[in-house]
Amino acid sequence: MPRRGKVPKRIVLPDVKYNSEKLAKFINKVMQDGKKSKAERIVYDMMDRIQEQTNRDPLEVFEEALQNTTPLMAVKPRRIGGATYQVPLEVQPERGLTLSMRWLVATARARKGKPIADKLALEIIEASRNEGTTVKKRIDTHKMAEANRAFAHYRW
C-alpha cells in the first residue's frame, strides 16, 4: 500500500556561477527537453546582458525582478451547488516564486525576433523596474482576487 502524507520537497542545489538556489530553479524553468547545459548557457548569457545594460549586479536585478513579479493573492475555482466561484486565496511563498519564474519565462518566450537570452534579459530588467508584461500579469491576478473578495468565505 502506498505511503500517505506529505511528500518531501526536492532539494535544488545552488547554481555553479552565482551560488544561488533561485537562479538554479530559474535554469530548470528555462530548460526544455532536459537540455540543462543549454539552459545554463542561456541564463548565464542573460545575466551577462543584464550586467552590460544596467551596470548593476545581475543577481540583485534578478532578485528584484522576482520580488516585483511574485503574486501574493490568486483566485482558485471552487464548485459550490452547481456554480463555480473564483475564490481568492493567499499564495504560499514557494508557489509565488514558482509562478513568478514561470511567468517570466513565458512572457520572454512570447516576445518576437531576438535570441532567448536577450528576451529574458529585457523581461527581467523591465520587471526589476516594476514594469513590463510579467508585472502586469501579477497586477491583473491581484485585481481578480480583489474583485472576487465577496467569495472569500468559500475558502477552506
Residue pairs with C-beta under 8 A, 6 or more apart in sequence:
9 94
12 21
12 24
12 25
12 28
13 21
13 24
14 20
14 21
14 23
14 24
15 21
15 23
15 24
15 27
15 40
15 43
16 40
17 44
17 47
18 47
18 59
20 59
22 62
22 63
22 66
22 97
23 43
23 47
23 59
23 62
25 97
25 98
25 101
26 43
26 62
26 101
26 104
26 105
27 36
27 39
27 40
27 43
28 36
28 39
29 101
29 102
29 104
29 105
30 39
30 42
30 43
30 105
30 116
30 120
31 38
31 39
32 38
32 39
42 116
42 117
42 120
43 117
43 120
45 115
45 117
46 117
46 118
46 120
46 121
46 124
47 58
47 59
47 62
47 121
48 58
49 117
49 118
49 121
50 56
50 58
50 61
50 62
50 121
50 124
50 125
51 57
51 58
53 121
53 125
54 61
54 125
54 128
61 124
61 125
61 128
62 124
62 128
64 127
64 128
65 104
65 123
65 124
65 125
65 127
65 128
65 134
66 97
66 100
66 101
66 104
66 127
68 127
68 128
68 130
68 135
68 138
69 100
69 103
69 104
69 127
69 134
69 135
69 137
69 138
70 91
70 93
70 96
70 97
70 99
70 100
70 138
71 91
71 96
71 99
71 100
71 138
71 141
71 142
72 90
72 91
72 96
72 142
73 88
73 89
73 90
73 91
73 141
73 142
73 145
73 146
74 88
74 89
74 91
74 99
74 141
74 144
74 145
75 86
75 87
75 88
75 89
75 141
75 144
75 145
75 148
76 86
76 87
76 89
77 84
77 85
77 86
77 87
78 84
78 85
78 87
78 151
78 154
80 154
85 148
85 151
85 154
86 144
86 148
86 151
87 148
87 151
87 152
87 154
87 155
88 144
88 145
88 146
88 148
88 149
88 151
88 152
88 155
89 145
89 155
91 99
100 134
100 138
103 134
103 137
103 138
104 120
104 123
104 124
104 127
104 134
105 120
107 123
107 132
107 133
107 134
107 137
108 116
108 119
108 120
108 122
108 123
109 116
109 119
110 133
111 119
111 122
111 123
114 122
123 132
123 133
123 134
126 132
126 133
126 134
126 135
127 134
127 135
